Protein backbone atom coordinates (compact mmCIF):
# COMPACT_ATOMS: atom_id res chain seq x y z
CA UNK A 1 0.00 0.00 0.00
CA UNK A 2 1.13 3.54 -0.72
CA UNK A 3 2.95 5.37 2.04
CA UNK A 4 1.58 8.85 2.72
CA UNK A 5 3.70 11.83 1.73
CA UNK A 6 5.20 13.71 4.65
CA UNK A 7 5.63 17.46 4.95
CA UNK A 8 6.88 19.66 7.74
CA UNK A 9 5.96 23.04 6.26
CA UNK A 10 2.67 24.90 6.44
CA UNK A 11 3.11 26.20 2.88
CA UNK A 12 3.36 22.73 1.33
CA UNK A 13 0.45 21.49 3.47
CA UNK A 14 -1.63 24.43 2.23
CA UNK A 15 -0.61 23.83 -1.41
CA UNK A 16 -1.72 20.19 -1.23
CA UNK A 17 -4.99 21.05 0.47
CA UNK A 18 -5.70 23.89 -2.00
CA UNK A 19 -5.13 21.54 -4.95
CA UNK A 20 -7.52 18.96 -3.49
CA UNK A 21 -10.07 21.62 -2.76
CA UNK A 22 -9.95 23.04 -6.27
CA UNK A 23 -10.55 19.49 -7.54
CA UNK A 24 -13.73 19.46 -5.45
CA UNK A 25 -12.41 17.00 -2.86
CA UNK A 26 -13.38 17.00 0.83
CA UNK A 27 -10.63 16.92 3.45
CA UNK A 28 -10.47 15.37 6.91
CA UNK A 29 -7.79 16.03 9.53
CA UNK A 30 -6.79 13.61 12.28
CA UNK A 31 -4.67 15.49 14.83
CA UNK A 32 -2.26 13.20 16.74
CA UNK A 33 0.93 13.29 18.76
CA UNK A 34 2.23 10.20 16.97
CA UNK A 35 3.29 6.85 18.47
CA UNK A 36 0.23 5.63 16.66
CA UNK A 37 -1.78 2.66 17.86
CA UNK A 38 -5.01 1.01 16.78
CA UNK A 39 -7.02 3.85 18.37
CA UNK A 40 -5.43 6.42 16.06
CA UNK A 41 -5.78 4.13 13.06
CA UNK A 42 -9.51 3.81 13.80
CA UNK A 43 -9.73 7.62 13.63
CA UNK A 44 -7.89 7.62 10.30
CA UNK A 45 -10.20 4.89 8.95
CA UNK A 46 -13.21 6.94 10.00
CA UNK A 47 -11.68 9.98 8.31
CA UNK A 48 -11.27 7.91 5.12
CA UNK A 49 -14.96 7.02 5.22
CA UNK A 50 -16.14 10.61 5.48
CA UNK A 51 -13.66 12.50 3.29
CA UNK A 52 -11.85 12.15 -0.03
CA UNK A 53 -8.46 13.07 1.38
CA UNK A 54 -7.01 12.49 4.84
CA UNK A 55 -4.30 14.53 6.55
CA UNK A 56 -2.84 13.15 9.78
CA UNK A 57 -0.84 15.61 11.83
CA UNK A 58 1.91 14.29 14.08
CA UNK A 59 3.17 16.84 16.53
CA UNK A 60 4.17 16.30 20.15
CA UNK A 61 2.96 19.66 21.35
CA UNK A 62 5.28 21.07 24.04
CA UNK A 63 2.68 23.64 25.08
CA UNK A 64 0.26 21.04 26.43
CA UNK A 65 2.81 19.39 28.74
CA UNK A 66 3.48 20.79 32.23
CA UNK A 67 7.08 21.29 33.41
CA UNK A 68 6.93 18.06 35.48
CA UNK A 69 5.28 16.04 32.72
CA UNK A 70 6.71 13.62 30.18
CA UNK A 71 7.29 15.78 27.08
CA UNK A 72 10.88 14.58 26.61
CA UNK A 73 9.95 10.95 27.26
CA UNK A 74 6.75 10.97 25.18
CA UNK A 75 7.15 8.10 22.66
CA UNK A 76 8.19 9.13 19.14
CA UNK A 77 8.06 6.67 16.22
CA UNK A 78 7.91 8.64 12.97
CA UNK A 79 8.97 5.95 10.48
CA UNK A 80 6.68 3.37 12.06
CA UNK A 81 3.79 5.88 12.17
CA UNK A 82 4.18 6.57 8.47
CA UNK A 83 4.15 2.84 7.66
CA UNK A 84 1.02 2.34 9.79
CA UNK A 85 -0.72 5.10 7.86
CA UNK A 86 -0.12 3.46 4.46
CA UNK A 87 -3.43 3.40 2.62
CA UNK A 88 -5.12 5.45 5.38
CA UNK A 89 -3.60 8.93 5.10
CA UNK A 90 -2.74 10.91 1.99
CA UNK A 91 -0.48 13.32 3.80
CA UNK A 92 1.32 13.42 7.14
CA UNK A 93 1.97 16.90 8.50
CA UNK A 94 4.84 16.67 10.98
CA UNK A 95 6.15 20.15 11.77
CA UNK A 96 9.04 20.78 14.15
CA UNK A 97 8.35 22.70 17.39
CA UNK A 98 10.39 25.61 15.99
CA UNK A 99 8.12 25.84 12.93
CA UNK A 100 4.96 25.57 14.98
CA UNK A 101 6.16 28.06 17.59
CA UNK A 102 8.76 30.35 16.00
CA UNK A 103 10.69 32.72 18.26
CA UNK A 104 8.40 35.41 19.62
CA UNK A 105 5.28 33.26 19.44
CA UNK A 106 2.91 35.04 21.85
CA UNK A 107 -0.64 33.79 21.32
CA UNK A 108 -2.71 31.50 23.51
CA UNK A 109 -6.18 30.24 22.64
CA UNK A 110 -8.07 29.59 25.85
CA UNK A 111 -11.51 28.04 26.20
CA UNK A 112 -13.37 28.42 29.50
CA UNK A 113 -16.40 26.33 30.48
CA UNK A 114 -15.65 22.67 29.69
CA UNK A 115 -11.92 23.20 30.41
CA UNK A 116 -12.68 23.79 34.09
CA UNK A 117 -12.02 21.01 36.59
CA UNK A 118 -10.74 17.45 36.11
CA UNK A 119 -7.91 17.57 33.51
CA UNK A 120 -8.04 21.37 33.82
CA UNK A 121 -7.13 21.05 37.53
CA UNK A 122 -4.82 18.04 37.24
CA UNK A 123 -2.80 19.55 34.37
CA UNK A 124 -2.75 23.35 34.64
CA UNK A 125 -2.19 24.95 31.23
CA UNK A 126 -2.79 21.69 29.38
CA UNK A 127 -6.02 22.72 27.69
CA UNK A 128 -4.65 26.15 26.68
CA UNK A 129 -1.72 24.40 25.00
CA UNK A 130 -4.05 21.91 23.36
CA UNK A 131 -6.54 24.50 22.08
CA UNK A 132 -3.71 26.73 20.84
CA UNK A 133 -2.18 23.96 18.73
CA UNK A 134 -5.54 22.59 17.57
CA UNK A 135 -6.60 26.07 16.41
CA UNK A 136 -3.33 26.37 14.49
CA UNK A 137 -3.80 22.93 12.92
CA UNK A 138 -7.36 23.81 11.88
CA UNK A 139 -6.15 27.04 10.27
CA UNK A 140 -3.15 25.36 8.65
CA UNK A 141 -4.94 22.33 7.19
CA UNK A 142 -8.36 23.98 6.68
CA UNK A 143 -10.19 20.63 6.83
CA UNK A 144 -13.92 20.12 6.37
CA UNK A 145 -13.92 17.59 9.20
CA UNK A 146 -11.59 16.82 12.10
CA UNK A 147 -11.79 13.45 13.83
CA UNK A 148 -11.16 13.16 17.58
CA UNK A 149 -11.34 10.15 19.89
CA UNK A 150 -13.80 9.99 22.76
CA UNK A 151 -11.07 8.63 25.04
CA UNK A 152 -10.13 12.20 25.99
CA UNK A 153 -13.76 13.09 26.58
CA UNK A 154 -13.13 16.47 28.21
CA UNK A 155 -10.71 17.43 25.42
CA UNK A 156 -13.38 16.57 22.87
CA UNK A 157 -15.90 18.88 24.56
CA UNK A 158 -13.31 21.66 24.78
CA UNK A 159 -12.58 21.32 21.05
CA UNK A 160 -16.29 21.32 20.22
CA UNK A 161 -16.75 24.50 22.23
CA UNK A 162 -13.74 26.11 20.53
CA UNK A 163 -15.18 25.40 17.09
CA UNK A 164 -18.62 26.63 18.09
CA UNK A 165 -17.43 29.80 19.84
CA UNK A 166 -15.07 30.87 17.05
CA UNK A 167 -17.37 29.76 14.18
CA UNK A 168 -14.52 27.71 12.80
CA UNK A 169 -15.69 26.31 9.46
CA UNK A 170 -15.32 22.59 10.12
CA UNK A 171 -17.21 19.71 11.69
CA UNK A 172 -15.88 17.73 14.65
CA UNK A 173 -16.49 14.04 14.33
CA UNK A 174 -16.11 11.91 17.47
CA UNK A 175 -14.99 8.30 17.41
CA UNK A 176 -15.81 5.89 20.28
CA UNK A 177 -13.02 4.79 22.63
CA UNK A 178 -10.99 1.97 21.10
CA UNK A 179 -10.29 -0.73 23.70
CA UNK A 180 -8.14 -3.84 23.85
CA UNK A 181 -9.76 -7.26 24.25
CA UNK A 182 -9.97 -6.66 28.04
CA UNK A 183 -11.62 -3.28 27.70
CA UNK A 184 -8.53 -1.16 28.44
CA UNK A 185 -8.73 2.13 26.52
CA UNK A 186 -5.77 2.24 24.11
CA UNK A 187 -3.18 4.94 24.78
CA UNK A 188 0.37 5.55 23.55
CA UNK A 189 1.49 5.67 27.20
CA UNK A 190 0.21 2.13 27.95
CA UNK A 191 3.47 0.85 26.42
CA UNK A 192 5.20 1.93 29.65
CA UNK A 193 3.12 -0.38 31.88
CA UNK A 194 4.75 -3.54 33.28
CA UNK A 195 2.90 -6.84 32.80
CA UNK A 196 1.41 -6.61 36.32
CA UNK A 197 0.41 -2.98 35.83
CA UNK A 198 -1.19 -3.83 32.50
CA UNK A 199 -3.27 -6.57 34.14
CA UNK A 200 -4.46 -4.08 36.77
CA UNK A 201 -5.06 -1.31 34.20
CA UNK A 202 -7.49 -3.67 32.51
CA UNK A 203 -9.67 -3.57 35.67
CA UNK A 204 -10.30 0.16 35.31
CA UNK A 205 -13.08 -0.20 32.74
CA UNK A 206 -14.67 -2.91 34.90
CA UNK A 207 -14.84 -0.56 37.91
CA UNK A 208 -16.31 2.16 35.67
CA UNK A 209 -18.95 -0.22 34.31
CA UNK A 210 -19.88 -1.28 37.88
CA UNK A 211 -20.30 2.36 38.91
CA UNK A 212 -22.44 2.98 35.83
CA UNK A 213 -24.65 -0.02 36.64
CA UNK A 214 -25.03 1.06 40.27
CA UNK A 215 -26.08 4.54 39.14
CA UNK A 216 -28.60 3.11 36.72
CA UNK A 217 -30.03 0.97 39.52
CA UNK A 218 -30.70 4.22 41.37
CA UNK A 219 -27.80 4.26 43.84
CA UNK A 220 -27.12 7.86 44.96
CA UNK A 221 -24.31 9.42 42.94
CA UNK A 222 -21.98 10.13 45.88
CA UNK A 223 -22.39 6.56 47.19
CA UNK A 224 -21.71 4.96 43.80
CA UNK A 225 -18.64 7.16 43.26
CA UNK A 226 -17.33 6.49 46.78
CA UNK A 227 -17.67 2.73 46.18
CA UNK A 228 -15.78 3.05 42.89
CA UNK A 229 -13.01 5.10 44.54
CA UNK A 230 -12.69 2.53 47.34
CA UNK A 231 -12.48 -0.31 44.85
CA UNK A 232 -9.73 1.38 42.83
CA UNK A 233 -7.69 1.86 46.01
CA UNK A 234 -8.28 -1.73 47.14
CA UNK A 235 -7.28 -3.11 43.76
CA UNK A 236 -3.94 -1.31 44.09
CA UNK A 237 -4.24 1.65 41.72
CA UNK A 238 -2.11 4.66 42.60
CA UNK A 239 -3.47 8.08 43.59
CA UNK A 240 -6.81 8.91 42.04
CA UNK A 241 -7.09 12.32 40.39
CA UNK A 242 -10.85 12.01 39.97
CA UNK A 243 -13.78 9.69 39.52
CA UNK A 244 -16.79 11.87 38.80
CA UNK A 245 -20.17 12.00 37.15
CA UNK A 246 -20.49 14.97 34.81
CA UNK A 247 -22.76 16.44 32.19
CA UNK A 248 -21.19 15.06 29.02
CA UNK A 249 -21.46 18.38 27.16
CA UNK A 250 -20.57 21.00 29.75
CA UNK A 251 -18.40 18.78 32.04
CA UNK A 252 -20.27 20.27 35.02
CA UNK A 253 -20.39 17.77 37.91
CA UNK A 254 -23.77 16.06 38.39
CA UNK A 255 -25.19 15.28 41.82
CA UNK A 256 -28.01 13.15 40.49
CA UNK A 257 -28.71 11.12 37.41
CA UNK A 258 -31.75 12.73 35.89
CA UNK A 259 -33.00 11.23 32.67
CA UNK A 260 -32.35 14.44 30.71
CA UNK A 261 -28.62 14.98 31.24
CA UNK A 262 -26.07 13.29 29.01
CA UNK A 263 -24.25 11.87 31.99
CA UNK A 264 -20.66 10.56 31.76
CA UNK A 265 -18.35 9.00 34.25
CA UNK A 266 -14.83 10.39 34.00
CA UNK A 267 -11.81 8.84 35.66
CA UNK A 268 -8.10 9.62 35.85
CA UNK A 269 -5.89 7.50 38.07
CA UNK A 270 -2.19 6.93 38.37
CA UNK A 271 -0.68 3.51 37.85
CA UNK A 272 3.08 3.12 37.96
CA UNK A 273 4.57 5.48 35.37
CA UNK A 274 1.30 6.52 33.68
CA UNK A 275 -1.98 8.31 34.30
CA UNK A 276 -4.87 6.27 32.96
CA UNK A 277 -7.89 8.13 31.60
CA UNK A 278 -11.22 6.60 30.75
CA UNK A 279 -14.90 7.53 30.54
CA UNK A 280 -18.26 5.89 30.09
CA UNK A 281 -21.71 7.08 29.15
CA UNK A 282 -24.36 6.65 31.84
CA UNK A 283 -27.79 6.54 30.20
CA UNK A 284 -30.60 7.81 32.41
CA UNK A 285 -32.44 5.12 34.42
CA UNK A 286 -35.55 5.39 32.25
CA UNK A 287 -33.77 5.47 28.87
CA UNK A 288 -33.86 1.71 28.27
CA UNK A 289 -30.31 1.89 26.83
O1 LIG B 1 -5.22 14.11 21.77
C1 LIG B 1 -4.07 14.40 21.38
O2 LIG B 1 -3.28 13.55 20.96
C2 LIG B 1 -3.63 15.85 21.43
O3 LIG B 1 -4.17 16.50 22.53
C3 LIG B 1 -3.93 16.63 20.13
C4 LIG B 1 -5.42 16.74 19.91
C5 LIG B 1 -3.26 15.94 18.95
C6 LIG B 1 -3.36 18.06 20.23
O4 LIG B 1 -2.00 18.04 20.43
Boltz pocket constraint, residues with backbone or C-beta under 6 A from the ligand:
constraints:
  - pocket:
      binder: B
      contacts: [[A, 31], [A, 32], [A, 33], [A, 57], [A, 59], [A, 61], [A, 64], [A, 130], [A, 133], [A, 134], [A, 152], [A, 155]]
      max_distance: 6.0
